[in-house]
Amino acid sequence: LKTQNPLQRAPGFSIGLETLDRELFDLQAVLPALKILPVKKARIQSGWFRCEPVADTYHFAWLDDCVNKLLALGIEPWISVGYGNKAYMPDVDVYGAVGWVPYYSGTAMKAWLKYVAKLAARYQGKVTYFEIWNEPWEKGMWVNDTPNPYDYAAFAIPTMKAMRAANPGTKFVTGFVTLSATALNF
């Protein structure tokens, strides 16, 4: 068995660095492992609530640090844009607004589109791929209504348009949502 050179990144491998947006682990603690793993990409969550803790006040330093450290290691970051924001969604009852979709509030959706456009513009030349929402088929990731493909599309399409307007090179990863036979009245 040939030993892989740890500095040779394998294009098909990605690692999930989720929960940094909720401060559930310290990136600095995993950097030594990331230096030797053969991963080429890393998925991180943007954490709207962490990037904009107060309406119209943005704090991207933590995400900048993560993106820059990954790039310095030769790892391409891709960002999952997601989760709500208590600043615009007062009913949010969990830290990080996990699963709270801004689509159901005009005010929140307007702020969301502004946020994702800022995110896409900020990381132009550093991040190419953005995932539109985390696991949109899971009820726990779509808590303020029942997940369905119509609402996901109505949410994802304007999100992608706002991001692409701010950064024409942006590419997207999307989830899927299916309808049950019951939902289709079969």
C-alpha positions in Angstrom: 0.0 0.0 0.0 1.5 3.3 -1.1 1.4 6.0 1.6 -0.2 9.3 0.4 1.9 12.4 0.5 0.0 14.5 3.1 0.6 17.6 1.1 -1.0 16.2 -2.0 -4.7 17.1 -1.8 -7.1 14.6 -3.2 -9.7 16.4 -5.4 -12.6 14.1 -4.5 -12.3 14.6 -0.7 -14.0 17.3 1.3 -14.4 17.7 5.1 -17.2 19.3 7.0 -16.3 22.1 9.4 -19.9 22.7 10.3 -20.9 24.3 13.6 -18.1 27.0 13.5 -21.0 29.4 13.0 -22.3 28.3 16.4 -18.9 28.3 18.0 -19.1 24.7 18.9 -15.4 24.0 18.2 -12.2 26.0 17.7 -10.8 26.0 14.1 -7.3 26.5 15.6 -7.5 23.1 17.3 -8.2 21.2 14.1 -5.6 23.0 11.9 -2.8 20.5 12.6 -5.1 17.6 11.4 -6.1 19.7 8.3 -2.5 20.1 7.4 -2.0 16.4 6.9 -5.4 15.2 5.7 -5.7 14.7 2.0 -8.8 16.8 1.7 -9.1 19.3 -1.2 -12.3 21.1 0.0 -14.0 22.1 3.3 -17.6 22.9 3.9 -18.3 25.7 6.4 -21.6 27.3 7.4 -22.0 31.0 7.1 -24.1 31.6 10.2 -26.1 34.6 9.3 -26.9 35.3 12.9 -23.1 35.3 13.7 -22.2 37.5 10.7 -25.0 40.0 11.4 -25.8 39.9 15.2 -27.5 43.3 15.0 -29.5 44.4 12.0 -27.2 46.1 9.4 -24.1 45.4 11.5 -21.8 42.8 9.9 -19.0 40.8 11.6 -17.2 38.7 9.1 -13.9 38.5 10.9 -14.4 34.9 12.2 -15.4 33.7 8.7 -12.6 35.6 7.1 -10.2 33.9 9.4 -11.6 30.5 8.6 -11.6 31.1 4.8 -8.0 32.5 4.9 -6.6 29.7 7.0 -8.1 27.0 4.8 -6.8 28.7 1.6 -3.3 28.9 3.2 -3.4 25.2 3.7 -4.4 24.6 0.0 -8.0 23.7 1.0 -10.8 25.2 -1.0 -13.6 26.4 1.2 -17.2 26.2 0.1 -19.9 27.9 2.2 -23.3 26.7 3.2 -25.5 29.8 3.5 -28.2 29.2 6.0 -30.1 29.6 9.2 -32.2 32.5 10.4 -31.4 35.6 12.4 -33.1 36.7 15.6 -32.5 40.3 14.6 -35.1 39.9 11.9 -37.0 36.8 13.2 -38.1 37.5 16.8 -39.8 34.1 17.2 -36.4 32.3 16.9 -36.0 30.2 20.0 -32.7 28.4 19.4 -29.1 29.5 19.4 -27.9 30.1 15.9 -31.5 30.2 14.5 -30.8 26.7 13.1 -33.5 25.8 10.6 -35.3 29.1 10.7 -36.0 30.0 7.1 -36.2 33.7 6.3 -38.5 33.0 3.4 -41.7 33.3 5.5 -41.1 37.0 6.5 -40.8 39.8 4.0 -38.5 41.8 6.3 -36.3 38.8 7.0 -36.1 37.8 3.4 -35.1 41.3 2.3 -32.4 41.3 5.0 -31.3 37.7 4.0 -30.9 38.8 0.3 -28.8 41.7 1.4 -26.7 39.4 3.6 -26.0 36.7 1.0 -25.1 39.4 -1.6 -22.5 40.9 0.8 -21.2 37.3 1.5 -20.8 36.5 -2.2 -19.1 39.9 -2.9 -16.8 39.5 0.1 -15.5 36.1 -0.9 -15.1 36.8 -4.6 -11.9 35.2 -5.7 -11.7 33.1 -2.6 -14.9 31.0 -2.5 -16.6 29.8 -5.6 -19.2 27.4 -4.3 -22.1 28.2 -2.0 -24.7 25.7 -0.8 -28.2 27.1 -0.6 -29.5 26.0 2.8 -28.4 23.0 4.9 -30.6 19.9 4.4 -33.7 21.7 3.3 -35.6 18.3 3.2 -35.3 17.9 7.0 -38.0 19.3 9.2 -35.4 20.3 11.8 -33.7 22.4 9.1 -36.9 24.0 8.0 -38.7 24.6 11.3 -41.1 27.4 10.5 -43.1 25.4 8.0 -43.2 22.0 6.3 -40.3 21.5 3.8 -41.6 21.4 0.3 -40.0 22.0 -3.1 -42.1 25.0 -4.0 -41.0 27.0 -1.0 -37.4 25.8 -1.3 -37.3 27.0 -5.0 -39.0 30.3 -4.1 -36.3 30.8 -1.5 -33.3 29.4 -3.3 -33.8 31.2 -6.6 -33.8 34.8 -5.3 -30.9 33.8 -3.0 -28.9 32.6 -6.0 -29.8 35.7 -8.1 -28.7 38.1 -5.3 -25.4 36.3 -4.9 -24.8 36.0 -8.6 -25.5 39.8 -9.0 -22.9 40.5 -6.4 -20.4 38.0 -7.7 -21.0 36.7 -11.3 -18.5 33.8 -10.8 -20.5 32.3 -7.9 -21.6 28.6 -8.4 -24.2 26.8 -6.3 -24.9 23.6 -4.6 -28.6 23.0 -3.9 -30.5 20.6 -1.8 -33.7 18.8 -2.8 -37.1 18.5 -1.3 -39.6 15.9 -2.3 -43.4 15.8 -2.0 -45.0 12.8 -0.5 -48.0 11.1 -2.2 -50.2 12.6 0.6 -49.0 16.1 -0.1 -49.8 15.6 -3.8 -53.3 14.3 -2.9 -52.6 10.8 -4.3 
